[in-house]
């Protein structure tokens, strides 16, 4: 069973992907070979572009590249079948989440918890869930966020 942990969002600098093949306790070198900088993650960049740089959602890298390509492949995104519906969701739900986090801090009941992975040195990584909320928490300088630990290296010091 996975555990919930509260962590300082500023200590999370890397994302791990893919994660589907990792168990609750997984040895090996996944914490070194699968990590990449959050600054290079398209969802993280989109949050910075929107809330730090003032971009419209449709002008973020997330919409201009990733979501455009997925819609070309006829994929549904966040339950939306087209760009118009997805943009409406971002302008209401995602912008609303950011406003709520600014007012009230991180609310663990506001949606699915981010997924965390704990590496061999105790370093916390974000998985595939909660990337928007982590980036928001970092921009808002929140002191902590909650997440569900989905994998922990057996040599972890945390």
C-alpha positions in Angstrom: 0.0 0.0 0.0 1.3 3.4 -0.9 1.9 6.1 1.8 1.1 9.8 1.8 3.9 12.2 2.6 4.1 15.9 3.0 7.3 17.4 1.4 8.8 20.8 0.5 7.9 21.3 -3.2 11.1 23.2 -3.7 13.2 20.1 -3.0 11.6 18.4 -6.1 13.8 19.1 -9.1 13.3 16.0 -11.2 10.5 14.0 -12.8 10.6 10.2 -13.2 8.9 8.7 -16.3 7.7 6.2 -17.2 6.5 4.8 -13.8 4.0 2.1 -14.7 6.5 -0.8 -14.4 7.8 0.3 -10.9 6.5 -1.4 -7.8 6.1 0.1 -4.3 9.7 -1.0 -3.5 12.0 -1.1 -6.5 15.7 -1.5 -6.6 18.0 -0.8 -9.5 19.0 2.5 -11.1 15.6 4.0 -12.1 16.2 7.0 -9.8 19.3 7.9 -11.8 18.5 6.8 -15.4 14.8 7.8 -15.7 15.0 11.3 -14.2 14.8 14.5 -16.1 14.7 18.1 -14.9 11.3 19.5 -14.1 12.3 22.7 -16.1 12.3 20.4 -19.2 8.9 19.0 -18.5 6.2 20.5 -20.8 3.5 20.7 -18.1 5.9 22.4 -15.7 6.9 24.9 -18.4 3.3 25.7 -19.2 2.5 26.6 -15.5 5.5 28.9 -15.5 4.5 30.4 -18.8 0.9 31.0 -17.7 1.4 32.2 -14.1 4.9 33.7 -14.1 5.1 35.0 -17.7 1.4 35.8 -18.2 0.9 33.7 -21.3 -2.5 32.6 -22.5 -3.0 28.8 -22.2 -3.1 28.4 -26.0 0.3 30.1 -26.3 2.1 27.7 -23.9 4.3 24.9 -25.1 1.8 22.4 -23.7 -0.9 23.5 -26.0 1.2 24.5 -29.0 3.1 21.2 -29.1 2.0 18.4 -26.9 -1.8 18.8 -26.9 -1.9 19.8 -30.6 -0.1 16.5 -31.5 -2.3 14.4 -29.3 -5.5 15.8 -30.8 -4.0 15.1 -34.3 -3.8 11.5 -33.2 -7.5 11.7 -32.1 -6.7 11.3 -28.4 -8.9 12.5 -25.7 -7.2 14.8 -23.1 -8.5 15.3 -19.6 -11.9 14.0 -20.9 -11.9 16.5 -23.8 -12.2 15.6 -27.5 -11.1 18.9 -28.9 -8.9 22.0 -28.2 -11.8 24.3 -27.4 -13.2 22.1 -24.6 -9.7 21.6 -23.2 -9.0 25.3 -23.2 -12.3 26.0 -21.4 -11.3 23.4 -18.8 -7.9 25.1 -18.3 -9.3 28.6 -18.1 -11.9 27.5 -15.5 -10.6 24.5 -13.5 -6.8 24.9 -13.7 -6.9 28.7 -13.3 -9.4 28.1 -10.4 -7.0 25.6 -8.8 -4.2 28.1 -9.0 -6.3 30.9 -7.4 -7.4 28.5 -4.6 -3.8 27.5 -3.9 -2.8 31.1 -3.8 -5.5 31.8 -1.2 -5.5 28.6 0.8 -2.3 26.7 0.2 -2.2 23.1 -0.9 -5.4 21.2 -0.4 -4.9 17.4 -0.5 -8.6 17.0 -1.2 -8.7 19.3 -4.3 -7.9 16.4 -6.7 -5.8 13.3 -7.0 -2.6 13.6 -5.0 0.6 14.0 -6.9 2.6 10.8 -7.2 6.1 10.8 -5.6 8.9 8.4 -6.0 11.7 8.2 -3.4 15.2 7.5 -4.7 18.1 5.8 -2.9 19.4 9.0 -1.3 15.9 10.1 -0.1 15.5 12.4 -3.0 11.8 13.0 -3.9 10.7 12.9 -7.6 7.4 13.7 -9.1 5.7 10.9 -11.2 3.0 11.3 -13.8 0.3 12.7 -11.6 0.2 16.2 -10.0 2.7 18.0 -12.2 0.5 21.1 -12.5 -0.1 21.3 -8.7 3.6 20.8 -8.0 4.6 23.6 -10.4 1.9 25.9 -8.9 3.1 25.2 -5.4 6.7 26.0 -6.4 5.6 29.3 -8.1 3.6 30.2 -5.0 6.4 29.4 -2.6 4.2 27.0 -0.6 6.1 25.3 2.2 4.7 21.8 1.6 2.5 19.6 -0.5 1.2 16.1 0.0 1.7 13.3 -2.4 1.2 9.5 -2.7 4.5 7.6 -2.6 4.2 5.1 -5.5 7.7 3.8 -5.4 10.5 3.8 -2.9 14.1 2.6 -3.5 14.9 -0.1 -0.9 18.1 1.8 -0.1 16.2 5.0 0.6 17.3 7.1 3.5 13.9 8.8 3.8 
